[in-house]
Structure formats: C-alpha cells, structure tokens
Amino acid sequence: MARIATIERKTLETGIKLSLELDGRGEYKIASGVPFMDHMLCLLARHGFFNLELEARGDTEVDDHHTVEDLGICLGEAFRKALGDKAGIRRYGHARIPMHEALVAVDLDLSGRPHLVFNVPLPKAKVGNFDCELVEEFFTAFCNHSGANTHINLLYGSNLHHIIEAVFKAFARALCEAVSFDARVQGVMSSKGKLE
C-alpha cells in the first residue's frame, strides 16, 4: 500500500500544495518562493529518499516568515497522513551529519506527541536573503503538525550555511530511519498499542 499524501493549505498569507511519497527515490520538484528553503527541502527529499512535489506562494513582500512556517505545517501534516496508523515502522530515528566544519545530531520519535528541542544557536542573521531564525520556526511547525518529538543539536560549527544544511540533512536521515519498516514490529512500536 502506497504511503502517500497530498496537502493543500490556503490562507490570506500563503497558498501551498504539496504531494509526498515516503517510499520514494529522493525525487523532487520544489518552488516555495523562498530560494534558500527550496534548497533545504531538496536536501530533505534527496537525503531522506522521499519524493516531494511542492508549490507555494506567500506574502514574501512582507518577509518569509509566513511561508516558511506554513511549509512546516503542510509537510508535518503530509508525514502524519502518509504514515497512517504507523503500523510496522521503526518509530525512532537518529543521524549525525557533518558538513565541512559543522556537525549536527538529530534524534526523533514519531510518538504522536509533538515536542522540539532545538539546540542550534543561530544569530539574528541572514544566509543570502534568508533569516536564519526561521529554521526553528519551520521545525516547530513540522513537529506540531506531524506529532514528532525531535531533538536537534549542533555539536559544533561556525558557517551558518553549513550548519543549517547539516540540520536538514541529519533530519532527513533520521526521518528516513523512523518511517522505515522493521519486520519484527507487530502493529505499532508501543506497549500501549497506539502511537498518539
């Protein structure tokens, strides 16, 4: 059974349509209107082996905040929908990814209970035209709408682009592990019999 989801979200601030296939090949077609996020979401799809198509428009003439936050909301909803009852999945995932001088660790649990620990000190600075503080906003929205408990830790690093890229790559690899199947898992990986 294909694990796919299509999400559409339209507000006065943004309009987003995306389709997600969990068991993909890392193929993507992404146009969010925020070029740096396009780059990060391409990395997420490629390194997580998720097929992702996404088109968004937002009030970027104000700033990128609404678009980035709503991308997190829609992607979180897509993962939750595509996972269904989560039967047979590993549930947990972790990855440590280096990017030049930066090293990031991500540990996550698809428990259904959202929480984000974001130990990545990013200054109120920009990478190109992108506000670095929006990275945490994206992951907060993703966790709240996917039900993921996610811990993102920067072990060390100095270049902001490298740090953020390592965050998205590590998140992709951890998510790939968590959504993968384990033949030993009967039902869901929980003593309660439910993941919510």
Backbone as a printed PyTorch tensor [residue, N CA C, xyz], in Angstrom:
tensor([[[ 0.8450, -1.1870,  0.0000],
         [ 0.0000,  0.0000,  0.0000],
         [ 0.8860,  1.2440,  0.0000]],

        [[ 0.6580,  2.1180, -0.9480],
         [ 1.5000,  3.3110, -1.0900],
         [ 1.3000,  4.2550,  0.0870]],

        [[ 2.4110,  4.7580,  0.6010],
         [ 2.3530,  5.7300,  1.6920],
         [ 2.5480,  7.1220,  1.0820]],

        [[ 1.4490,  7.7070,  0.6960],
         [ 1.4920,  8.9970,  0.0170],
         [ 0.4830,  9.9360,  0.6630]],

        [[ 0.6980, 11.2310,  0.4540],
         [-0.2400, 12.2200,  0.9700],
         [-0.1850, 13.4590,  0.0870]],

        [[-1.3280, 14.0830, -0.0670],
         [-1.4210, 15.3690, -0.7450],
         [-2.0550, 16.3600,  0.2180]],

        [[-1.4370, 17.5080,  0.3410],
         [-1.9080, 18.5250,  1.2670],
         [-2.0790, 19.8400,  0.5130]],

        [[-3.1850, 20.5050,  0.7630],
         [-3.3910, 21.8500,  0.2400],
         [-3.7810, 22.7520,  1.4060]],

        [[-3.1440, 23.9060,  1.4560],
         [-3.4330, 24.8740,  2.5160],
         [-3.5110, 26.2590,  1.8810]],

        [[-4.5990, 26.9500,  2.1550],
         [-4.7640, 28.2910,  1.5990],
         [-5.2270, 29.2220,  2.7050]],

        [[-4.4570, 30.2790,  2.9240],
         [-4.8290, 31.3170,  3.8770],
         [-4.6870, 32.6670,  3.1810]],

        [[-4.9490, 33.7360,  3.9170],
         [-4.7560, 35.0710,  3.3580],
         [-3.2720, 35.4040,  3.2000]],

        [[-2.3940, 34.5820,  3.8310],
         [-0.9550, 34.8410,  3.7870],
         [-0.2000, 33.9210,  2.8380]],

        [[-0.7020, 32.6860,  2.6800],
         [ 0.0110, 31.7170,  1.8510],
         [-0.9480, 30.7980,  1.1200]],

        [[-0.4530, 30.1850,  0.0760],
         [-1.1440, 29.1010, -0.6120],
         [-0.1230, 28.0260, -0.9310]],

        [[-0.3600, 26.8190, -0.4340],
         [ 0.6190, 25.7390, -0.5700],
         [-0.0750, 24.4700, -1.0260]],

        [[ 0.5480, 23.7890, -1.9640],
         [ 0.1030, 22.4670, -2.3870],
         [ 1.3320, 21.5770, -2.4480]],

        [[ 1.2390, 20.4220, -1.8040],
         [ 2.3760, 19.5000, -1.8570],
         [ 1.9020, 18.0660, -1.9160]],

        [[ 2.7270, 17.2320, -2.5140],
         [ 2.4940, 15.7880, -2.5020],
         [ 3.7720, 15.1180, -2.0270]],

        [[ 3.5960, 14.1030, -1.1920],
         [ 4.7080, 13.4070, -0.5470],
         [ 4.5430, 11.9100, -0.7230]],

        [[ 5.6170, 11.2370, -1.0860],
         [ 5.6610,  9.7760, -1.1200],
         [ 6.8110,  9.3370, -0.2330]],

        [[ 6.4900,  8.6090,  0.8290],
         [ 7.5200,  8.2100,  1.7930],
         [ 8.5130,  7.2230,  1.2010]],

        [[ 8.0280,  6.2820,  0.4020],
         [ 8.8900,  5.2250, -0.1290],
         [ 9.3240,  5.5940, -1.5400]],

        [[10.0800,  6.6600, -1.6210],
         [10.4670,  7.1870, -2.9180],
         [11.9300,  6.9560, -3.2450]],

        [[12.4370,  7.8010, -4.1350],
         [13.8230,  7.7210, -4.5850],
         [14.5550,  9.0380, -4.3750]],

        [[13.9370,  9.9440, -3.6120],
         [14.5520, 11.2360, -3.3820],
         [14.3650, 12.1990, -4.5390]],

        [[13.2640, 12.0320, -5.2610],
         [12.9830, 12.9110, -6.3920],
         [12.1470, 14.0940, -5.9120]],

        [[12.3790, 15.2510, -6.4930],
         [11.7020, 16.4370, -6.0000],
         [11.4890, 17.4660, -7.1020]],

        [[10.4530, 18.2550, -6.8820],
         [10.1570, 19.4190, -7.7070],
         [ 9.5880, 20.4540, -6.7460]],

        [[10.3890, 21.4620, -6.4250],
         [10.0630, 22.3620, -5.3240],
         [10.1820, 23.8090, -5.7600]],

        [[ 9.1220, 24.5740, -5.5210],
         [ 9.1280, 26.0130, -5.7850],
         [ 8.3120, 26.6850, -4.6850]],

        [[ 8.9890, 27.0970, -3.6330],
         [ 8.2990, 27.6680, -2.4750],
         [ 8.2280, 29.1790, -2.5040]],

        [[ 8.9910, 29.8100, -3.3750],
         [ 9.0810, 31.2650, -3.3620],
         [10.1370, 31.7790, -2.4100]],

        [[10.7690, 30.8600, -1.6710],
         [11.8770, 31.2060, -0.7620],
         [13.0670, 30.3570, -1.1990]],

        [[13.9720, 30.8960, -1.9910],
         [15.0360, 30.0870, -2.6180],
         [15.8620, 29.2540, -1.6390]],

        [[16.2110, 29.7980, -0.4850],
         [17.0160, 29.0220,  0.4660],
         [16.2310, 27.8270,  0.9900]],

        [[14.9200, 28.0060,  1.2350],
         [14.1010, 26.8750,  1.6780],
         [13.9580, 25.8420,  0.5720]],

        [[13.8880, 26.2880, -0.6720],
         [13.8740, 25.3310, -1.7880],
         [15.0930, 24.4250, -1.6920]],

        [[16.2490, 25.0330, -1.4730],
         [17.5000, 24.2730, -1.3600],
         [17.4300, 23.2750, -0.2000]],

        [[16.9340, 23.7240,  0.9640],
         [16.8670, 22.8550,  2.1370],
         [15.8570, 21.7180,  1.9480]],

        [[14.7330, 22.0230,  1.3210],
         [13.7170, 20.9870,  1.1020],
         [14.1570, 19.9820,  0.0430]],

        [[14.9400, 20.4300, -0.9260],
         [15.5390, 19.4900, -1.8810],
         [16.4670, 18.5250, -1.1570]],

        [[17.2560, 19.0510, -0.2160],
         [18.1400, 18.1930,  0.5850],
         [17.3250, 17.2060,  1.4160]],

        [[16.2320, 17.6820,  2.0010],
         [15.3770, 16.8130,  2.8130],
         [14.8310, 15.6580,  1.9870]],

        [[14.3460, 15.9660,  0.7930],
         [13.8070, 14.9190, -0.0730],
         [14.8960, 13.9540, -0.5090]],

        [[16.0080, 14.4840, -0.9760],
         [17.0780, 13.6540, -1.5250],
         [17.7010, 12.7410, -0.4780]],

        [[18.0260, 13.2980,  0.6690],
         [18.7300, 12.5210,  1.6890],
         [17.7950, 11.6440,  2.5120]],

        [[16.4830, 11.9180,  2.4370],
         [15.5160, 11.0530,  3.1110],
         [14.8750, 10.0390,  2.1920]],

        [[15.2050, 10.1120,  0.8940],
         [14.6020,  9.2400, -0.1200],
         [13.0870,  9.4060, -0.1850]],

        [[12.6310, 10.6600,  0.0170],
         [11.2180, 10.9840, -0.1040],
         [10.9890, 11.6530, -1.4570]],

        [[ 9.9260, 11.2850, -2.1420],
         [ 9.5340, 12.0160, -3.3390],
         [ 8.6430, 13.1760, -2.8910]],

        [[ 9.0100, 14.3840, -3.3150],
         [ 8.3100, 15.5670, -2.8360],
         [ 8.0830, 16.5490, -3.9770]],

        [[ 6.8270, 16.9060, -4.1730],
         [ 6.4810, 17.9880, -5.0920],
         [ 5.7770, 19.0610, -4.2830]],

        [[ 6.2130, 20.2970, -4.4790],
         [ 5.7080, 21.3780, -3.6430],
         [ 5.6800, 22.6760, -4.4310]],

        [[ 4.5560, 23.3560, -4.3310],
         [ 4.4270, 24.6770, -4.9330],
         [ 3.7730, 25.5880, -3.9060]],

        [[ 4.3760, 26.7390, -3.6870],
         [ 3.8560, 27.6550, -2.6820],
         [ 3.9640, 29.0920, -3.1670]],

        [[ 3.0520, 29.8930, -2.6730],
         [ 3.1500, 31.3380, -2.8430],
         [ 2.7890, 31.9470, -1.4980]],

        [[ 3.4860, 33.0220, -1.1780],
         [ 3.2470, 33.6520,  0.1150],
         [ 3.5200, 35.1360,  0.0580]],

        [[ 3.2430, 35.7990,  1.1640],
         [ 3.4320, 37.2450,  1.2300],
         [ 4.8970, 37.5700,  1.5340]],

        [[ 5.7630, 37.1000,  0.6490],
         [ 7.2010, 37.2980,  0.8490],
         [ 7.6060, 38.7600,  0.6980]],

        [[ 6.6890, 39.5880,  0.1970],
         [ 6.9960, 41.0180,  0.1700],
         [ 7.0130, 41.5920,  1.5890]],

        [[ 6.3410, 40.9060,  2.5230],
         [ 6.4160, 41.2740,  3.9430],
         [ 7.7150, 40.7160,  4.5060]],

        [[ 7.8100, 39.3990,  4.5460],
         [ 9.0430, 38.6440,  4.8020],
         [ 8.7180, 37.1770,  4.5500]],

        [[ 9.6610, 36.2890,  4.8550],
         [ 9.4760, 34.8690,  4.5270],
         [ 8.8260, 34.0720,  5.6510]],

        [[ 8.5150, 34.7230,  6.7690],
         [ 8.0750, 34.0040,  7.9620],
         [ 6.8360, 33.1590,  7.7180]],

        [[ 5.7860, 33.7510,  7.1700],
         [ 4.5300, 33.0120,  6.9930],
         [ 4.7120, 31.8160,  6.0630]],

        [[ 5.4750, 32.0110,  4.9970],
         [ 5.6830, 30.9160,  4.0430],
         [ 6.4570, 29.7740,  4.6890]],

        [[ 7.5420, 30.0900,  5.3760],
         [ 8.3760, 29.0470,  5.9820],
         [ 7.6000, 28.2900,  7.0500]],

        [[ 6.8740, 29.0160,  7.8940],
         [ 6.0840, 28.3550,  8.9380],
         [ 5.0160, 27.4470,  8.3240]],

        [[ 4.3320, 27.9270,  7.2970],
         [ 3.2760, 27.1260,  6.6770],
         [ 3.8390, 25.9410,  5.8980]],

        [[ 5.0560, 26.0630,  5.3950],
         [ 5.7150, 24.8940,  4.7880],
         [ 5.9150, 23.8120,  5.8380]],

        [[ 6.3250, 24.2010,  7.0350],
         [ 6.4720, 23.2370,  8.1240],
         [ 5.1560, 22.5970,  8.5010]],

        [[ 4.0970, 23.4080,  8.5490],
         [ 2.7670, 22.8860,  8.8620],
         [ 2.3470, 21.8390,  7.8220]],

        [[ 2.4650, 22.1910,  6.5500],
         [ 1.9960, 21.2960,  5.4820],
         [ 2.8360, 20.0280,  5.3970]],

        [[ 4.1420, 20.1630,  5.5410],
         [ 4.9860, 18.9690,  5.4780],
         [ 4.7230, 18.0610,  6.6750]],

        [[ 4.5220, 18.6540,  7.8490],
         [ 4.1830, 17.8520,  9.0280],
         [ 2.8750, 17.1070,  8.8310]],

        [[ 1.8550, 17.7960,  8.2950],
         [ 0.5640, 17.1370,  8.0410],
         [ 0.7070, 16.0280,  7.0100]],

        [[ 1.5600, 16.2440,  6.0190],
         [ 1.7560, 15.2250,  4.9830],
         [ 2.3810, 13.9640,  5.5640]],

        [[ 3.3860, 14.1200,  6.4060],
         [ 4.0020, 12.9410,  7.0240],
         [ 3.0110, 12.2190,  7.9100]],

        [[ 2.2580, 12.9530,  8.7060],
         [ 1.2800, 12.3090,  9.5800],
         [ 0.2510, 11.5330,  8.7680]],

        [[-0.2320, 12.1400,  7.6820],
         [-1.2440, 11.4940,  6.8530],
         [-0.6740, 10.2760,  6.1340]],

        [[ 0.5330, 10.4030,  5.5670],
         [ 1.1320,  9.2930,  4.8190],
         [ 1.4560,  8.1060,  5.7210]],

        [[ 1.7700,  8.3710,  6.9890],
         [ 2.1190,  7.2960,  7.9190],
         [ 0.9020,  6.5130,  8.4010]],

        [[-0.2780,  7.0970,  8.3160],
         [-1.4840,  6.3850,  8.7450],
         [-1.4040,  5.9930, 10.2110]],

        [[-1.6390,  4.7090, 10.4920],
         [-1.6150,  4.2580, 11.8930],
         [-0.1980,  3.8970, 12.3610]],

        [[ 0.7920,  4.0540, 11.5040],
         [ 2.2150,  3.8350, 11.8250],
         [ 2.5580,  2.3700, 12.0980]],

        [[ 1.6980,  1.4720, 11.6500],
         [ 1.9490,  0.0500, 11.8670],
         [ 3.2410, -0.3700, 11.1580]],

        [[ 4.0930, -1.0630, 11.8990],
         [ 5.2980, -1.6570, 11.3270],
         [ 6.5070, -0.7580, 11.2290]],

        [[ 6.3600,  0.5310, 11.5620],
         [ 7.5180,  1.4170, 11.4040],
         [ 8.4490,  1.3350, 12.6100]],

        [[ 9.6850,  1.7510, 12.3830],
         [10.6910,  1.7350, 13.4530],
         [10.3750,  2.7540, 14.5420]],

        [[ 9.7300,  3.8490, 14.1850],
         [ 9.3210,  4.9180, 15.0990],
         [10.4650,  5.8610, 15.4630]],

        [[11.6030,  5.3400, 15.8050],
         [12.7380,  6.1710, 16.2140],
         [13.7430,  6.3090, 15.0730]],

        [[14.4010,  7.4550, 15.0380],
         [15.4630,  7.6570, 14.0600],
         [16.5080,  8.6110, 14.6110]],

        [[17.7250,  8.4180, 14.1930],
         [18.7850,  9.3410, 14.6090],
         [19.8530,  9.4050, 13.5210]],

        [[20.5310, 10.5420, 13.4760],
         [21.6080, 10.7170, 12.4970],
         [22.5520, 11.8070, 12.9830]],

        [[23.8250, 11.6070, 12.6750],
         [24.8460, 12.6500, 12.8780],
         [25.4460, 12.9320, 11.5120]],

        [[25.3790, 14.1820, 11.1080],
         [25.8250, 14.5510,  9.7690],
         [26.8540, 15.6730,  9.8440]],

        [[28.0280, 15.4620,  9.2120],
         [29.0000, 16.5510,  9.1020],
         [28.7800, 17.3440,  7.8180]],

        [[29.0290, 18.6120,  7.8850],
         [29.0400, 19.4710,  6.7010],
         [30.2160, 20.4220,  6.8810]],

        [[31.3110, 20.0920,  6.2220],
         [32.5620, 20.8260,  6.4050],
         [32.9070, 20.8780,  7.8930]],

        [[32.9380, 22.0790,  8.4970],
         [33.3610, 22.1960,  9.8960],
         [32.2210, 21.9460, 10.8830]],

        [[30.9800, 21.8120, 10.3850],
         [29.8080, 21.6870, 11.2510],
         [29.4310, 20.2150, 11.4420]],

        [[28.9340, 19.9070, 12.6320],
         [28.4330, 18.5690, 12.9330],
         [27.1240, 18.7070, 13.6920]],

        [[26.0750, 18.0570, 13.1780],
         [24.7330, 18.1500, 13.7590],
         [24.2040, 16.7590, 14.0440]],

        [[23.5360, 16.6120, 15.1840],
         [22.8730, 15.3560, 15.5510],
         [21.3680, 15.5980, 15.6500]],

        [[20.6030, 14.6800, 15.0770],
         [19.1440, 14.7320, 15.1780],
         [18.6480, 13.3890, 15.6880]],

        [[17.8180, 13.4370, 16.7130],
         [17.1630, 12.2440, 17.2590],
         [15.6740, 12.5270, 17.2860]],

        [[14.8880, 11.5930, 16.7540],
         [13.4450, 11.8550, 16.7350],
         [12.6380, 10.6040, 17.0200]],

        [[11.4160, 10.8590, 17.4500],
         [10.4660,  9.8210, 17.8240],
         [ 9.1170, 10.2060, 17.2440]],

        [[ 8.5780,  9.3550, 16.3840],
         [ 7.2680,  9.6050, 15.7900],
         [ 6.1770,  9.1080, 16.7390]],

        [[ 6.1920,  9.6500, 17.9280],
         [ 5.3330,  9.1930, 19.0220],
         [ 3.9040,  9.6750, 18.8980]],

        [[ 3.6790, 10.7250, 18.1140],
         [ 2.3650, 11.3580, 18.0740],
         [ 2.2550, 12.4870, 19.0740]],

        [[ 3.2740, 12.6630, 19.9080],
         [ 3.2890, 13.7300, 20.9080],
         [ 4.3610, 14.7420, 20.5080]],

        [[ 3.9640, 15.8850, 19.9820],
         [ 4.9300, 16.8330, 19.4360],
         [ 5.7740, 17.5250, 20.4970]],

        [[ 7.0490, 17.6440, 20.1870],
         [ 7.9630, 18.4130, 21.0340],
         [ 9.2100, 18.6900, 20.2090]],

        [[ 9.7680, 19.8750, 20.3730],
         [11.0050, 20.2240, 19.6920],
         [12.0170, 20.7440, 20.6920]],

        [[13.1970, 20.1610, 20.6790],
         [14.3650, 20.7070, 21.3660],
         [15.3180, 21.1490, 20.2630]],

        [[15.6220, 22.4310, 20.2260],
         [16.4160, 22.9990, 19.1330],
         [17.6360, 23.6900, 19.7180]],

        [[18.6770, 22.9100, 19.9140],
         [19.9290, 23.4410, 20.4570],
         [20.8670, 23.7920, 19.3150]],

        [[20.4380, 24.7690, 18.5300],
         [21.2240, 25.2540, 17.4020],
         [21.2200, 26.7800, 17.4980]],

        [[22.1960, 27.3360, 18.1700],
         [22.2030, 28.7900, 18.3240],
         [22.4710, 29.4850, 16.9960]],

        [[21.4120, 30.0360, 16.4260],
         [21.5270, 30.7750, 15.1730],
         [21.2920, 32.2530, 15.4670]],

        [[22.2150, 33.0980, 15.1020],
         [22.0380, 34.5330, 15.3760],
         [20.9540, 35.1280, 14.4870]],

        [[20.5030, 36.3080, 14.8640],
         [19.5540, 37.0340, 14.0110],
         [20.3450, 37.5790, 12.8300]],

        [[20.6280, 36.6670, 11.9150],
         [21.4600, 36.9860, 10.7520],
         [20.8140, 36.3630,  9.5320]],

        [[21.4040, 36.6030,  8.3940],
         [20.8700, 36.0850,  7.1450],
         [21.9090, 35.2180,  6.4330]],

        [[21.4020, 34.2040,  5.7310],
         [22.1860, 33.4860,  4.7270],
         [21.5790, 33.9200,  3.3980]],

        [[22.3190, 34.6960,  2.6500],
         [21.7230, 35.3390,  1.4790],
         [20.6280, 36.2690,  1.9510]],

        [[19.3950, 36.0530,  1.4890],
         [18.2570, 36.8520,  1.9310],
         [17.4000, 36.1360,  2.9680]],

        [[17.8670, 34.9880,  3.4440],
         [17.0630, 34.1400,  4.3280],
         [17.3840, 34.4290,  5.7890]],

        [[16.3340, 34.6580,  6.6000],
         [16.5080, 34.8820,  8.0380],
         [16.7450, 33.5490,  8.7370]],

        [[17.9210, 33.4170,  9.3440],
         [18.2920, 32.1340,  9.9690],
         [17.3230, 31.7050, 11.0700]],

        [[16.7240, 32.6550, 11.7730],
         [15.8290, 32.2940, 12.8670],
         [14.5870, 31.5510, 12.3820]],

        [[14.3070, 31.5800, 11.0780],
         [13.1400, 30.8720, 10.5490],
         [13.3270, 29.3600, 10.5180]],

        [[14.5640, 28.8990, 10.6470],
         [14.8010, 27.4510, 10.6690],
         [14.0680, 26.8210, 11.8460]],

        [[14.1890, 27.4150, 13.0190],
         [13.4900, 26.8830, 14.1950],
         [11.9760, 26.9670, 14.0170]],

        [[11.4950, 28.0360, 13.3800],
         [10.0560, 28.1660, 13.1300],
         [ 9.5490, 27.0200, 12.2530]],

        [[10.3350, 26.6650, 11.2410],
         [ 9.9550, 25.5600, 10.3610],
         [ 9.8300, 24.2580, 11.1460]],

        [[10.8250, 23.9630, 11.9700],
         [10.8090, 22.6890, 12.6930],
         [ 9.7570, 22.6700, 13.7940]],

        [[ 9.4870, 23.8070, 14.4100],
         [ 8.4020, 23.8770, 15.3930],
         [ 7.0750, 23.5290, 14.7310]],

        [[ 6.8240, 24.1280, 13.5660],
         [ 5.5730, 23.8550, 12.8470],
         [ 5.5100, 22.4030, 12.4100]],

        [[ 6.6260, 21.8630, 11.9100],
         [ 6.6430, 20.4600, 11.4730],
         [ 6.2920, 19.5380, 12.6380]],

        [[ 6.9540, 19.7220, 13.7680],
         [ 6.7280, 18.8390, 14.9160],
         [ 5.2880, 18.9220, 15.4100]],

        [[ 4.7590, 20.1360, 15.4980],
         [ 3.3940, 20.3140, 15.9970],
         [ 2.3590, 19.6440, 15.1170]],

        [[ 2.6320, 19.5500, 13.8190],
         [ 1.6300, 19.0120, 12.8960],
         [ 1.9060, 17.5740, 12.4570]],

        [[ 3.0800, 17.0650, 12.7450],
         [ 3.3730, 15.6600, 12.4520],
         [ 3.2590, 14.7940, 13.7000]],

        [[ 3.3480, 15.4280, 14.8650],
         [ 3.3680, 14.6580, 16.1090],
         [ 4.7290, 14.0670, 16.4070]],

        [[ 5.7740, 14.7070, 15.9130],
         [ 7.1310, 14.1970, 16.1230],
         [ 7.7830, 14.8620, 17.3360]],

        [[ 8.4850, 14.0650, 18.1090],
         [ 9.3430, 14.5530, 19.1910],
         [10.7500, 14.6020, 18.6050]],

        [[11.2870, 15.8040, 18.4250],
         [12.5290, 15.9700, 17.6720],
         [13.5410, 16.7710, 18.4740]],

        [[14.7490, 16.2270, 18.5580],
         [15.8520, 16.8910, 19.2440],
         [16.9480, 17.1630, 18.2180]],

        [[17.2460, 18.4420, 18.0090],
         [18.2500, 18.8550, 17.0260],
         [19.3640, 19.5670, 17.7750]],

        [[20.5650, 19.0240, 17.6870],
         [21.6900, 19.5530, 18.4390],
         [22.8710, 19.8410, 17.5280]],

        [[23.3350, 21.0830, 17.5810],
         [24.5800, 21.4480, 16.9090],
         [25.7260, 21.0950, 17.8460]],

        [[26.5930, 20.1900, 17.4100],
         [27.7330, 19.8060, 18.2340],
         [28.8460, 20.8400, 18.1120]],

        [[29.0750, 21.2970, 16.8820],
         [29.9830, 22.4170, 16.6550],
         [29.8540, 22.8670, 15.2120]],

        [[30.3420, 24.0620, 14.9500],
         [30.2760, 24.6260, 13.6050],
         [30.3060, 26.1370, 13.6680]],

        [[30.6700, 26.7750, 12.5640],
         [30.7700, 28.2320, 12.5500],
         [30.0880, 28.8650, 11.3400]],

        [[30.0730, 28.1740, 10.2030],
         [29.4670, 28.7290,  8.9930],
         [27.9690, 28.4640,  9.0100]],

        [[27.1610, 29.5290,  8.9350],
         [25.7170, 29.3800,  9.0900],
         [25.0970, 28.5150,  7.9990]],

        [[25.5520, 28.6630,  6.7800],
         [25.0220, 27.8360,  5.6950],
         [25.3220, 26.3620,  5.9630]],

        [[26.5490, 26.0660,  6.3530],
         [26.9290, 24.6770,  6.6320],
         [26.1040, 24.1030,  7.7840]],

        [[25.9070, 24.9050,  8.8230],
         [25.1460, 24.4330,  9.9880],
         [23.7130, 24.0850,  9.5940]],

        [[23.0480, 24.9990,  8.8980],
         [21.6440, 24.7730,  8.5280],
         [21.5270, 23.6030,  7.5620]],

        [[22.4670, 23.4940,  6.6310],
         [22.4460, 22.3650,  5.6980],
         [22.6210, 21.0460,  6.4360]],

        [[23.5230, 21.0110,  7.4140],
         [23.7150, 19.7900,  8.2070],
         [22.4570, 19.4520,  9.0040]],

        [[21.7530, 20.4730,  9.4930],
         [20.4990, 20.2510, 10.2190],
         [19.4940, 19.5310,  9.3230]],

        [[19.2990, 20.0240,  8.1240],
         [18.2960, 19.4330,  7.2370],
         [18.7090, 18.0360,  6.7550]],

        [[19.9840, 17.8340,  6.5080],
         [20.4360, 16.5070,  6.0790],
         [20.2980, 15.4900,  7.2110]],

        [[20.6730, 15.8910,  8.4230],
         [20.5510, 14.9740,  9.5620],
         [19.0830, 14.6780,  9.8530]],

        [[18.2430, 15.6940,  9.7420],
         [16.8140, 15.4920,  9.9400],
         [16.2550, 14.5280,  8.9030]],

        [[16.6790, 14.6700,  7.6660],
         [16.2210, 13.7830,  6.5930],
         [16.6000, 12.3380,  6.8710]],

        [[17.8480, 12.1120,  7.2770],
         [18.3100, 10.7450,  7.5220],
         [17.6090, 10.1290,  8.7350]],

        [[17.4080, 10.9320,  9.7870],
         [16.7180, 10.4290, 10.9770],
         [15.2640, 10.1060, 10.6520]],

        [[14.6300, 10.9640,  9.8700],
         [13.2370, 10.7370,  9.4850],
         [13.1100,  9.5110,  8.5930]],

        [[14.0540,  9.3280,  7.6910],
         [14.0610,  8.1520,  6.8230],
         [14.1030,  6.8660,  7.6500]],

        [[14.9540,  6.8630,  8.6750],
         [15.0500,  5.6840,  9.5490],
         [13.7510,  5.4720, 10.3180]],

        [[13.1800,  6.5440, 10.8560],
         [11.9870,  6.4200, 11.7010],
         [10.7780,  5.9170, 10.9320]],

        [[10.6340,  6.3050,  9.6640],
         [ 9.4580,  5.8880,  8.8920],
         [ 9.6490,  4.5290,  8.2230]],

        [[10.8620,  3.9930,  8.2720],
         [11.1220,  2.7150,  7.6010],
         [10.4890,  1.5610,  8.3720]],

        [[10.2490,  0.4780,  7.6580],
         [ 9.6170, -0.6900,  8.2590],
         [10.6510, -1.6120,  8.8990]],

        [[10.2250, -2.2670,  9.9640],
         [11.0030, -3.3120, 10.6020],
         [10.0850, -4.5290, 10.7080]],

        [[10.4800, -5.6300, 10.0860],
         [ 9.6240, -6.8230, 10.0370],
         [ 9.3180, -7.3730, 11.4310]],

        [[10.1340, -7.0280, 12.4140],
         [ 9.9020, -7.5260, 13.7770],
         [ 8.7850, -6.7860, 14.4930]],

        [[ 8.4170, -5.6050, 13.9810],
         [ 7.3840, -4.7980, 14.6420],
         [ 6.0090, -5.3190, 14.2560]],

        [[ 5.2860, -5.8070, 15.2430],
         [ 3.9130, -6.2510, 15.0470],
         [ 2.9920, -5.1400, 15.5120]],

        [[ 2.1520, -4.6420, 14.6210],
         [ 1.3240, -3.4870, 14.9620],
         [ 2.1980, -2.2540, 15.0370]],

        [[ 2.1060, -1.5360, 16.1640],
         [ 2.9380, -0.3440, 16.3220],
         [ 3.9700, -0.5760, 17.4160]],

        [[ 5.0680,  0.1780, 17.3420],
         [ 6.1460,  0.0640, 18.3080],
         [ 5.7890,  0.8490, 19.5750]],

        [[ 4.8650,  0.2610, 20.3420],
         [ 4.4240,  0.8750, 21.5890],
         [ 3.7680, -0.1590, 22.4610]],

        [[ 4.0530, -0.1100, 23.7420],
         [ 3.4060, -1.0350, 24.6840],
         [ 1.9450, -0.6740, 24.9010]],

        [[ 1.5500,  0.5530, 24.4780],
         [ 0.1540,  0.9750, 24.6010],
         [-0.7090,  0.4650, 23.4670]],

        [[-0.0510,  0.0820, 22.3660],
         [-0.7900, -0.3620, 21.2030],
         [-1.2160,  0.7570, 20.2760]],

        [[-0.8300,  2.0030, 20.6100],
         [-1.1600,  3.1560, 19.7680],
         [-0.0140,  4.1490, 19.8490]],

        [[ 0.1640,  4.8860, 18.7600],
         [ 1.1180,  5.9920, 18.7530],
         [ 0.3330,  7.2780, 18.5350]],

        [[ 0.0800,  7.9710, 19.6550],
         [-0.6490,  9.2470, 19.5790],
         [-0.4190, 10.0300, 20.8450]]])
